[in-house]
C-alpha cells in the first residue's frame, strides 16, 4: 500500500491469492458497479490525486460512487482484479458512463478537452454501443464478437480507389488484395512447376502447356466475390449494421459517414474501434501514380502484365515477383538495400538466391527516379530510369508493367483523429496503444496493421479484435499475445519463421546465459507454412532443443529435419547449446533431401536459435 502523500499504487498481482471462482465473483461485482453508476471512482482515502478528482466532480455538481480501497476488507483482492480489468495499477481509477477514463491526469486532460463534459451529459444515449471503422479481418472479427455479446454494433467500410481506379468489396486487404489472392496465384505458379517436374516422373504429354492470365484472375475474383458476400451475410445474421461509407470523427463520440455519392450521415457510439489498415506506398517520383500499379491492382488486373519490373524488397515484392515468374513472365526486381528487412538475413538471401537461380533477375542497389510511358496498351510500354545508391551510375529499362511494393502507409490521417485528440506517430501514421489496444482517448481503441510496434498479420488482427470485444463487453481479461507469432513468406522457395531472427536474437540476448530454449525457428522449403504452424504451437508450450532431439520424425517429410539425433545438425561442436557465447548457439542445417533422384531434390535450410528462458 502506498504511503500517504504519494500516488496510490495497486498491489502486485498475486499478493492476495484467491480462487478462480472468488475472482470471477468479484469481477462481476466490480463490473456491476461500473455499469450501474454514472461516475465510479476506485480510490484511496489518503491519496491526494484521488482527492483532486473528487473535488473536480464536486465542482461540476456530479454525484459519484466512490469505493475507498483502503477501507474495505477485500481491498487487496479488489486491487488485483481491477488491475486485470483496466490494465491500470494506480488510483484513482475512474469510469464515466461505463467508459474507463484512467487516472487523475487523464481525467483532468479530458476535462480540459471537453471530453469529460461530453461523457457527463445527462441521459446521453448513443446510436450504437460500438462503431468499428474498417471492414477488414480484424474489424469484422471485433464487430461480430461484440454483437454475439448482445451489443448494438455498426461497421463502416469504404475503399478509396487506387490511383489506377481499383476498388473492392467487404473483407479488407487480406481477402481482396492480399493473402487470399496471393496464395492462389502462388499455387498457380507451383502447379506450373509441378507440370514441368511431372515429365521426369514419367508423365508424357505432347500438347504445349501455357498459362492463361484471364482464366486465373477471373476464377480468383469469383472466389473473392463469394467471400465478400459471405461477410455481408454474416454481419446481417448477427444484426451488425454495415454501412459502405467513409468514416470521419467530427466531435467526441460522433462520426460522419460519407457514401460514394457524397451524401453525409452522422452516427454516435459509446466506443469506437479503428481498424482501417494500410495502403501501398508510392515513390513520389515522376510517373509513379500515373503509370505504376501496386498489389491493390495486380490481383484483378484484366490483362497479363507481361515483362514486369517489381520495385522493392518486401515480402510483398518477392511474393509477387515469384508467382509472376512462376506463370512464365519475364520478371526483374529492383532492390534499394536488403531483402526482407526484419527477417533473418541469411534466410532472406537464400530466398533471393533461389529466385535468381530460377530466372528472376535482380538489380541491386538501385532506386527509380522516373517512369515514362512509351506506348499505351494492355499492357503498354514503360521506360524506367534508375540511379545507383552507391555512385553516379544511372540505368534505363523498358517494361510492360511496373509494380511498386516498397511498403505500406497507415490509413489514419484523414479520419478526423486530430479532432478528438487521438495521438498518432506523425512519421508513420501508426497509433500507439497500451496492451489492451486502447488509445490515449479512453473510448477509442485500435487493432491490426495500424498499431505502432505490433505485427502486421491478419491472424493477429483477428485475435486482437475478438479478445478486445470480449474485454469490452464480456467481462473477460485475456489480452492478445504478440510474442512468437508464426508467419510464412510465400516465395517460390517458401520461408516460414517464428520467434527471433539471428540479428534480433543477438540484440536481445547478447548478455544472457544460454541454455536450450528455442527462441527462433526458421525454415526454407516446400510447404513451409504448414510445417511452421506446428512448431509455433510447440514454441508456445516452451519448446527446447532437447525436446526436438527426443521427438521421432515422420519419414519422409520436410519437418523431420528438426527432430531426432541422427547426426544431421552440422554445426560443429555439439556442445553448442551449453555455451555462454551467443553466436555459437545458432544451430544451422544445410540439408539436401536425397530420397529422390538428384533432379527431384528439394533444397532445405533450417535454423534454430536457443536461449535460457524460464
C-alpha positions in Angstrom: 0.0 0.0 0.0 1.3 3.4 -0.9 2.4 5.9 1.7 0.2 9.0 2.4 1.1 11.8 0.0 2.0 9.6 -2.8 0.0 8.4 -5.8 -1.8 5.2 -4.6 -0.4 2.2 -6.4 -2.2 -1.1 -6.6 -0.6 -4.1 -5.1 1.2 -6.5 -7.4 -0.9 -9.3 -8.9 -0.7 -12.4 -6.8 -0.1 -10.6 -3.4 -3.6 -11.7 -2.4 -4.4 -15.0 -4.0 -7.9 -16.0 -4.4 -9.7 -18.9 -6.1 -10.9 -18.6 -9.6 -14.5 -18.8 -8.5 -14.0 -16.0 -6.0 -12.1 -13.9 -8.5 -14.9 -14.2 -11.1 -17.5 -13.3 -8.5 -15.5 -10.2 -7.5 -15.0 -9.3 -11.2 -18.8 -9.4 -11.7 -19.3 -7.2 -8.7 -16.9 -4.6 -9.9 -18.4 -4.6 -13.4 -21.8 -4.2 -11.8 -20.5 -1.0 -10.0 -19.1 0.3 -13.3 -22.3 -0.5 -15.2 -24.6 0.8 -12.6 -23.1 4.2 -11.8 -22.7 7.4 -13.8 -19.3 8.0 -12.3 -17.4 5.3 -10.5 -14.2 6.1 -8.7 -11.9 3.5 -7.1 -9.9 5.5 -4.6 -7.8 5.5 -1.5 -8.8 7.9 1.2 -5.4 9.3 1.8 -4.3 9.7 -1.8 -4.0 13.5 -2.8 -4.7 12.6 -6.5 -7.9 10.9 -5.5 -8.9 14.0 -3.6 -8.3 16.2 -6.6 -10.5 14.1 -8.8 -13.3 14.1 -6.1 -13.1 17.9 -5.9 -13.3 18.2 -9.7 -16.5 16.2 -9.9 -17.9 18.0 -6.9 -17.2 21.4 -8.6 -19.1 20.1 -11.6 -22.1 19.1 -9.4 -21.7 15.5 -10.4 -22.6 12.7 -7.9 -20.0 9.9 -7.8 -19.9 6.4 -6.4 -16.6 6.0 -4.6 -15.0 2.8 -3.3 -12.1 3.5 -0.9 -9.9 0.5 -1.4 -8.0 1.1 1.9 -11.2 0.9 3.9 -12.8 -2.3 2.7 -11.8 -5.8 3.9 -11.2 -7.2 0.5 -9.3 -4.2 -0.8 -6.3 -6.1 -1.9 -8.4 -8.6 -3.9 -10.3 -5.6 -5.4 -7.0 -4.1 -6.4 -5.8 -7.3 -8.1 -9.0 -7.8 -10.2 -9.3 -4.1 -11.0 -5.8 -4.1 -12.4 -6.7 -7.0 -14.6 -9.9 -5.3 -15.9 -8.3 -1.9 -16.6 -4.6 -2.6 -17.0 -4.1 0.3 -14.6 -2.2 -0.2 -11.4 -2.7 3.2 -9.8 -5.6 5.0 -8.1 -7.8 6.9 -8.7 -9.2 4.6 -11.3 -12.2 6.3 -12.9 -15.2 5.3 -15.1 -17.7 7.8 -16.6 -20.8 6.3 -18.1 -19.0 2.9 -18.4 -16.0 4.5 -20.2 -12.7 3.9 -18.5 -11.2 7.4 -18.1 -7.9 6.3 -16.4 -6.4 8.2 -13.6 -6.1 11.7 -12.3 -4.1 13.2 -15.1 -6.2 11.6 -17.8 -9.4 12.9 -16.2 -8.2 16.5 -16.0 -6.9 16.3 -19.6 -10.4 15.1 -20.6 -12.0 17.9 -18.7 -9.8 20.5 -20.5 -10.5 19.0 -23.9 -14.3 18.8 -23.3 -14.4 15.0 -23.5 -15.4 14.7 -19.8 -18.3 17.1 -20.2 -19.5 15.2 -23.2 -19.4 11.9 -21.3 -21.3 13.5 -18.4 -24.2 14.8 -20.5 -27.5 13.9 -18.8 -29.3 10.9 -20.2 -26.8 10.7 -23.0 -27.9 8.0 -25.4 -25.7 6.8 -28.3 -26.9 5.3 -31.5 -24.6 2.3 -31.0 -22.6 0.6 -28.3 -19.7 0.2 -30.7 -18.8 1.5 -34.2 -15.9 -0.2 -36.0 -14.2 1.8 -38.6 -12.8 -0.6 -41.2 -14.3 -3.8 -42.6 -11.1 -5.9 -42.8 -10.4 -9.1 -40.9 -9.7 -7.5 -37.6 -12.6 -5.1 -37.7 -15.1 -7.7 -38.7 -13.9 -10.1 -36.0 -14.3 -7.4 -33.3 -17.7 -6.3 -34.6 -19.2 -9.8 -34.8 -17.9 -10.8 -31.4 -19.4 -7.7 -29.8 -22.7 -8.4 -31.5 -22.6 -12.0 -30.2 -22.3 -10.5 -26.7 -25.5 -8.6 -27.2 -24.2 -5.2 -28.2 -25.6 -2.9 -30.9 -22.8 -2.6 -33.5 -22.1 -0.8 -36.7 -19.3 -1.4 -39.2 -18.2 1.4 -41.5 -16.1 0.3 -44.5 -15.1 2.3 -47.6 -12.4 1.5 -50.0 -10.8 4.6 -51.6 -10.0 3.6 -55.2 -6.3 3.2 -56.0 -4.7 5.7 -58.4 -5.5 3.2 -61.2 -9.1 3.1 -60.1 -9.2 -0.3 -58.4 -11.6 -0.9 -55.6 -13.1 -3.9 -53.9 -15.7 -5.3 -51.5 -16.1 -6.0 -47.8 -13.3 -8.0 -46.2 -10.2 -5.8 -46.2 -6.8 -6.2 -47.7 -6.3 -9.9 -46.9 -9.4 -11.2 -48.6 -9.4 -8.8 -51.6 -5.8 -7.8 -52.4 -3.6 -9.7 -50.0 -3.3 -13.1 -48.5 -6.1 -14.9 -50.4 -5.4 -13.9 -54.0 -1.6 -14.0 -53.3 -1.8 -17.6 -52.1 -4.0 -18.6 -55.1 -1.5 -17.1 -57.6 1.4 -18.7 -55.7 -0.5 -22.0 -56.1 -0.9 -21.4 -59.8 2.9 -21.0 -60.1 3.5 -24.2 -58.1 1.2 -26.1 -60.4 3.2 -24.9 -63.4 6.4 -26.1 -61.7 4.7 -29.5 -60.9 3.8 -29.8 -64.6 7.4 -29.3 -65.6 8.6 -31.8 -63.0 6.0 -34.4 -64.0 7.8 -35.4 -67.2 10.7 -36.7 -65.0 8.2 -38.8 -63.1 7.0 -40.5 -66.3 4.2 -38.3 -67.4 4.1 -37.8 -71.1 2.0 -35.2 -73.0 2.5 -33.6 -76.3 0.3 -30.5 -76.1 2.1 -27.3 -75.4 1.4 -26.0 -71.9 0.8 -22.3 -71.4 -0.8 -20.1 -68.8 -3.9 -18.1 -69.3 -3.9 -15.0 -67.1 -7.5 -14.1 -67.7 -8.8 -17.5 -66.7 -6.8 -17.4 -63.5 -7.8 -13.8 -62.5 -11.5 -14.5 -63.3 -11.5 -17.6 -61.1 -9.8 -15.7 -58.3 -12.1 -12.8 -58.4 -15.2 -15.1 -58.4 -13.8 -16.7 -55.3 -13.2 -13.3 -53.7 -16.7 -12.2 -54.6 -18.2 -15.1 -52.8 -16.1 -14.2 -49.7 -17.4 -10.6 -49.9 -20.9 -11.9 -49.9 -20.4 -14.3 -47.0 -19.0 -11.5 -44.9 -22.1 -9.3 -45.6 -24.4 -12.3 -44.8 -22.5 -13.0 -41.6 -22.9 -9.4 -40.4 -26.6 -9.5 -41.3 -27.1 -12.7 -39.4 -25.6 -11.2 -36.3 -27.6 -7.9 -36.7 -24.4 -5.8 -37.3 -25.3 -2.7 -39.3 -23.0 -2.4 -42.3 -22.6 1.0 -43.9 -20.5 1.3 -47.1 -19.3 4.9 -46.3 -16.1 6.7 -45.3 -15.9 7.4 -41.6 -14.5 10.6 -40.1 -14.7 11.8 -36.5 -16.4 15.3 -36.2 -16.6 15.5 -32.4 -16.3 13.3 -29.4 -18.4 10.1 -29.8 -19.7 11.3 -33.2 -18.7 10.3 -36.7 -19.6 11.4 -40.2 -20.2 8.8 -42.8 -19.9 9.8 -46.4 -21.0 7.5 -49.2 -19.9 7.3 -52.8 -22.5 9.9 -53.8 -21.2 12.4 -51.3 -24.2 12.0 -49.0 -23.4 12.5 -45.3 -24.9 10.8 -42.3 -23.9 11.1 -38.7 -23.7 8.4 -36.0 -22.8 8.3 -32.4 -21.4 5.4 -30.3 -20.2 4.8 -26.8 -17.0 3.2 -28.0 -15.1 3.1 -31.3 -12.5 0.7 -32.8 -10.2 1.9 -35.5 -9.3 -0.9 -37.9 -8.5 1.0 -41.1 -5.5 -1.0 -42.1 -2.8 0.2 -44.6 -2.5 1.0 -48.3 0.6 0.7 -50.6 3.1 3.5 -50.6 4.2 5.3 -53.7 7.6 6.6 -54.7 6.9 10.3 -55.1 8.7 10.4 -58.5 7.5 11.4 -62.0 5.1 8.9 -63.4 4.6 6.6 -60.4 0.9 7.1 -59.7 0.1 7.6 -63.4 1.7 4.5 -64.8 2.7 2.1 -62.0 0.5 -0.5 -60.3 0.6 -1.9 -56.7 -0.7 -5.1 -55.1 -4.0 -3.2 -54.9 -4.3 -3.5 -58.7 -2.4 -6.7 -59.6 -4.8 -9.4 -58.5 -7.7 -8.1 -60.6 -5.6 -6.9 -63.5 -7.7 -7.7 -66.6 -4.6 -8.4 -68.8 -1.4 -10.3 -68.4 1.2 -7.8 -67.1 4.0 -9.1 -69.4 7.6 -8.1 -68.8 7.4 -6.8 -65.2 9.7 -4.7 -63.0 9.0 -5.1 -59.3 10.4 -2.3 -57.2 11.0 -3.2 -53.6 12.4 -6.0 -51.5 9.5 -6.5 -49.1 7.8 -9.9 -48.7 5.0 -8.5 -51.0 7.6 -7.6 -53.6 9.3 -11.1 -53.6 6.0 -13.0 -53.4 4.5 -11.1 -56.4 7.7 -11.4 -58.4 7.9 -15.1 -57.5 4.4 -16.1 -58.8 4.7 -13.8 -61.9 7.9 -15.6 -62.8 6.2 -18.9 -62.0 3.5 -18.4 -64.6 6.1 -17.7 -67.2 6.7 -13.9 -67.2 10.0 -12.0 -67.5 10.5 -10.5 -64.1 13.1 -8.2 -62.6 13.3 -7.0 -59.0 14.9 -3.6 -58.2 16.3 -3.6 -54.7 17.4 -0.5 -52.8 19.2 -2.2 -49.9 18.4 -5.6 -48.3 15.8 -8.3 -48.9 13.1 -8.9 -46.4 14.0 -6.3 -43.8 13.2 -7.5 -40.3 13.5 -11.2 -41.3 16.6 -13.3 -40.7 19.0 -12.0 -43.2 20.8 -15.3 -44.0 17.4 -16.8 -44.8 16.4 -13.8 -46.8 19.5 -14.0 -49.0 18.8 -17.7 -49.6 15.3 -16.8 -50.8 16.8 -14.3 -53.2 19.5 -16.7 -54.4 16.9 -19.4 -55.1 14.7 -16.9 -57.1 17.7 -15.8 -59.1 18.6 -19.4 -59.9 15.1 -19.9 -61.2 15.0 -17.0 -63.6 14.2 -13.8 -61.6 16.6 -11.0 -62.3 17.8 -8.6 -59.6 19.0 -5.0 -59.9 20.7 -4.4 -56.6 21.5 -1.0 -55.0 19.3 1.0 -57.5 16.3 3.3 -57.0 14.0 4.5 -59.7 13.9 8.3 -60.4 11.4 8.4 -63.3 8.7 6.3 -65.0 7.8 7.4 -68.5 5.1 5.9 -70.8 6.4 4.9 -74.2 3.3 3.2 -75.5 -0.3 2.9 -74.3 -1.8 -0.5 -74.2 -2.9 -3.5 -72.1 -0.1 -3.7 -71.3 1.7 -0.8 -72.8 5.4 0.0 -72.6 7.1 2.0 -69.8 10.7 3.3 -69.5 12.2 3.3 -66.1 15.2 5.4 -65.2 17.1 4.4 -62.0 20.2 5.6 -60.2 22.7 3.8 -58.1 22.6 4.2 -54.3 26.4 3.9 -54.3 27.5 6.2 -57.0 26.6 8.4 -60.1 25.6 5.4 -62.3 22.2 5.5 -64.0 20.4 2.8 -65.9 17.3 2.6 -68.1 15.0 -0.3 -68.9 11.8 -0.9 -70.8 9.0 -2.9 -69.3 5.3 -3.6 -69.9 4.4 -3.3 -66.2 6.0 -1.6 -63.2 4.8 -3.0 -59.8 5.5 -0.9 -56.7 6.0 -2.9 -53.4 8.0 -0.6 -51.2 5.9 -0.7 -48.1 2.5 0.5 -46.8 1.2 3.5 -45.1 -1.4 3.5 -42.3 -4.9 4.8 -43.2 -5.2 7.1 -40.2 -4.5 10.6 -41.4 -7.9 11.5 -42.9 -10.4 10.1 -40.4 -10.6 13.0 -38.0 -8.4 11.6 -35.2 -7.0 15.0 -34.5 -10.5 16.4 -33.9 -10.9 14.1 -30.9 -7.3 14.2 -29.8 -6.2 10.6 -30.7 -2.4 10.6 -30.9 -0.6 9.1 -33.9 3.0 8.7 -34.8 3.4 11.7 -37.1 6.1 10.0 -39.2 4.5 6.6 -39.7 0.8 7.3 -39.1 0.6 4.4 -36.7 -1.4 4.6 -33.5 0.3 4.0 -30.1 -1.9 1.9 -27.8 -1.5 0.2 -24.4 -1.5 -3.6 -24.0 -5.3 -3.7 -24.2 -5.4 -1.8 -27.6 -6.7 1.4 -26.0 -5.5 4.8 -27.5 -4.9 7.9 -25.4 -8.6 8.8 -25.8 -10.4 6.3 -23.4 -13.3 5.3 -25.6 -11.3 4.8 -28.8 -9.4 1.5 -29.5 -7.3 0.4 -32.4 -6.4 -3.0 -33.8 -4.5 -4.5 -36.8 -1.7 -3.2 -39.0 -2.1 0.4 -37.8 -0.8 -0.3 -34.3 2.6 1.0 -33.5 5.2 -1.7 -32.8 2.9 -4.6 -33.5 2.9 -7.3 -36.1 1.1 -6.6 -39.4 -0.6 -10.0 -39.9 -4.2 -10.9 -40.5 -4.5 -13.6 -37.8 -3.1 -11.2 -35.3 -5.7 -8.6 -36.1 -8.5 -11.2 -35.9 -7.3 -12.5 -32.5 -6.9 -9.0 -31.1 -10.3 -7.9 -32.4 -12.1 -10.9 -30.8 -10.3 -10.5 -27.4 -10.9 -6.7 -27.4 -14.7 -7.2 -27.8 -14.7 -9.8 -25.1 -12.9 -7.5 -22.7 -15.1 -4.5 -23.5 -18.4 -6.3 -23.4 -18.0 -9.7 -21.9 -16.1 -9.2 -18.7 -13.0 -11.1 -19.9 -9.4 -10.1 -19.3 -7.4 -12.1 -21.8 -5.1 -10.0 -24.0 -3.7 -10.6 -27.4 -0.2 -12.3 -27.2 2.0 -10.6 -29.8 5.0 -12.9 -28.9 6.2 -15.8 -31.0 3.6 -15.3 -33.8 4.5 -17.5 -36.8 4.4 -16.4 -40.4 5.4 -17.5 -43.9 6.6 -15.7 -46.9 5.2 -17.4 -50.0 8.1 -17.0 -52.3 8.9 -19.9 -54.8 11.0 -21.4 -52.0 8.7 -20.8 -49.0 10.1 -19.2 -45.9 8.4 -19.9 -42.6 9.5 -18.5 -39.2 8.5 -18.0 -35.6 10.3 -16.0 -32.9 13.5 -14.1 -33.3 15.8 -13.6 -36.3 19.6 -14.1 -35.7 20.0 -10.3 -35.7 17.3 -9.7 -33.2 18.4 -12.6 -31.0 21.9 -11.2 -30.8 20.5 -7.8 -29.9 18.1 -9.1 -27.2 20.1 -12.0 -25.6 23.8 -11.0 -26.0 24.2 -10.7 -22.2 22.2 -13.7 -21.2 23.5 -17.1 -20.2 22.4 -19.5 -22.8 20.8 -22.9 -22.5 18.4 -24.6 -24.9 15.0 -22.9 -25.0 14.1 -22.4 -28.7 13.6 -18.6 -29.3 13.8 -18.6 -33.1 12.6 -21.1 -35.8 13.3 -20.6 -39.5 12.6 -22.9 -42.4 13.1 -22.7 -46.2 11.4 -25.3 -48.2 8.2 -26.7 -49.6 5.1 -26.2 -47.5 7.0 -24.1 -45.0 3.8 -22.6 -43.7 2.3 -26.0 -42.8 5.5 -27.1 -41.1 6.0 -23.8 -39.2 2.4 -23.8 -37.8 3.0 -27.0 -35.8 6.4 -25.9 -34.4 4.9 -22.5 -33.5 2.4 -24.3 -31.2 5.3 -26.1 -29.7 7.2 -22.9 -29.1 4.2 -21.5 -27.2 4.5 -24.5 -24.9 8.2 -23.9 -24.2 9.9 -26.0 -26.9 13.6 -26.9 -26.2 16.3 -28.3 -28.4 16.3 -31.4 -26.2 12.6 -32.0 -26.9 13.3 -31.7 -30.6 16.1 -34.3 -30.3 13.7 -36.6 -28.4 10.9 -36.3 -31.0 10.6 -39.0 -33.6 10.3 -37.6 -37.0 7.8 -38.6 -39.7 9.8 -40.0 -42.7 10.0 -38.9 -45.4 8.8 -35.3 -44.7 10.1 -31.8 -44.7 9.5 -31.3 -41.0 11.6 -34.3 -39.8 14.8 -32.4 -40.3 14.2 -30.7 -36.9 13.8 -34.0 -35.0 15.9 -36.8 -33.7 19.6 -37.3 -33.0 20.5 -38.6 -36.5 23.7 -36.5 -37.0 22.1 -34.1 -39.4 22.8 -30.9 -37.4 26.0 -29.8 -38.9 27.0 -27.1 -36.5 30.4 -28.3 -35.5 30.6 -28.6 -31.7 27.5 -30.5 -30.4 28.0 -28.8 -27.0 27.0 -25.5 -28.6 23.7 -25.4 -26.7 25.5 -25.2 -23.4 27.8 -22.4 -24.4 27.6 -18.9 -22.9 28.6 -17.2 -26.1 25.6 -16.2 -28.2 26.9 -16.5 -31.7 27.8 -20.2 -31.1 24.2 -21.1 -30.1 22.9 -20.6 -33.6 22.2 -24.2 -34.8 22.4 -24.3 -38.6 21.5 -27.0 -41.0 22.0 -27.1 -44.8 20.4 -30.3 -45.9 19.6 -31.8 -49.3 16.8 -34.3 -49.0 18.0 -37.0 -51.4 15.3 -39.7 -51.1 14.5 -38.9 -54.7 16.9 -38.8 -57.7 19.1 -35.7 -57.8 16.9 -33.9 -60.3 14.0 -34.1 -57.9 15.9 -32.9 -54.8 14.4 -30.2 -52.6 16.7 -27.6 -51.1 16.2 -27.0 -47.4 17.7 -24.7 -44.9 16.7 -24.6 -41.3 17.9 -22.5 -38.3 17.1 -22.8 -34.6 18.1 -20.2 -32.1 18.2 -21.2 -28.4 18.4 -19.3 -25.1 17.8 -19.8 -21.4 14.3 -18.5 -20.8 12.5 -19.7 -17.6 
